Amino acid sequence: MAHLASECWSCRTFQGRKGRLERKRTLAKASERNLRAQDEEIKLVLYSKPECSLCDGMKAKVEAVLDAAQYTGGVLAGMGLEVRDTSTNESWWELHGNSVPVLCLAVAHREEEIRLPKPAVRLNASRLGKRIEEQINGRLQKQ
């Protein structure tokens, strides 16, 4: 008589091991992708100004994205966030002025930063993370 896999203890054990192996492989692939980001010392830079509710919201969302990336892997895992106040530096004010919040990608061996397109304010953290990853992958592949 045939048995269902969900009823058989040995089949469930095998499926559990197989699932753990798949998760290990997925994490290994993600860590390989992250090596490139860590070798190049890539970080996100958020330009903001004091008492800006949009800036505070963007900062909270980006921090949530980077925290989640530590567990899920991807390009953003291990990446840092630097918040720069445009009111403290004249050159930052001239570049970004009142258009804050502005999110940029800073690569250590380059002097210039790559400005990422401004996301919609209503994006939640998970969609913002996907959008940032897509933009970073596209920008890094072009260069």
N, C-alpha and C positions, 0 to 999 in steps of 0.2 A: 504494500500500500504506500502510495506517495505521501510525503509529508510537506507541509508548508514551511518555508524558511523561518517564518516568525514563530513557529511552534517548536522548532528544534534548537536546543541549547547550543549544539556544536556549530550550527550554521550562523547563529547570532554572534558567537564568539569570533568566527572567521570574518563576518561582515564588520564587526567592531575593529578588528585588527586592520582590515583593508581600509576602513575609513580613517584610522589614525595614520596609516602610511600615506594616504592621499593628502591629508592635512600637512604632514611633514614635507611632502614634495612641493606642495603649494607654497609653504613658508620658505623653502629653500630657493624656489624660483624668485620669490619676492625679495629675498635677501640679496640674490645676485643682482637684481635690478637696482637695489639700493646702494650697492657698492659704487656704482657710477656716480650717484649723487653725493656720497660721502667722500669719494676721491676728489671730486671737483669742488667740494665745500660750497654747496649751493644753499642759499637761505632766502626766505621771503622777507621783504621789507615793506612795512605798512607806514605810509606817510599820513599823519593825522594832525589835528590841532586841538587845543584844550576846549572843553565844554562842547564837544561835537558828538551828538547822539548817534549819528551815522557811523562815525569812526569807532565809537565804543562798541556798537553792534557788530561791525566788521571784525574788530579785534577779537571779540568773544567767539564769533563763528570760526575764524581762522584758528584760534587756539583749540577749539573743539575738534576741528578737522585734523590738526597736527597730533593731538592726543589720541584720536581714534586711529590714525595712521600707524602709530607705534604697535598696535595690535593686529591691524589688517595687512600691513605691508604696503608696497607700492612706492611710487616715486617720492611721496611726501614723508615717508618714514625716516626718522633721523634728521629731518630738516628743521631748522630753527626759524624763529620769527623775531625780527627786530622792529620795534616801533619807533618812528622818528617824528618828533614834533616840528612841524614846519615853521612855527613861530620862533624857534630858537636859532634858526640858520637862514641867512638871507638867500643863499643859493637854492635851498629847498623851497623857500617861499616863491622864488621866481619861477621855478620849474612847475610846482604843483599848486601854489596859491590857494584859492578857494575851491579847487576841484577835489579836495580830500573827501573821503578816504581814497588813497591810491595804493594799489598793491603792485609791487615790483619783484622781479626775480634777480637776485644778486649772485653772480658767479665769481669766485675768488680770483681767478686769473684774468678777469676782464675788468676794465675800469668803469665801463658804463653798465647801467642796470637795464634790464628788459622790462618794460612796462606791460603789465597784463591788462587785458580789457576789463573795464569796470563791470562787475557782476550786478545783477538786479538786487535791490535791497531785500526783496521778499524771499530770496533763495534760503532754504534751510541749510544746515551745516553739511549734511551728506551730499546734497546736490552741488553745493559750493565746492566741496572737496573733489568731486568728479570733474567739475568744470576746470578747477585749477590744475588737476592732473593732466587733463586733455591739453590745456594750453601749454603746460610745461613740456610735455612730451613733444608737442608740435614744434615748439621753439627750439628745443635742444636738438631735435633731428635735423632742423634746417641749418644749424650752425656747426 
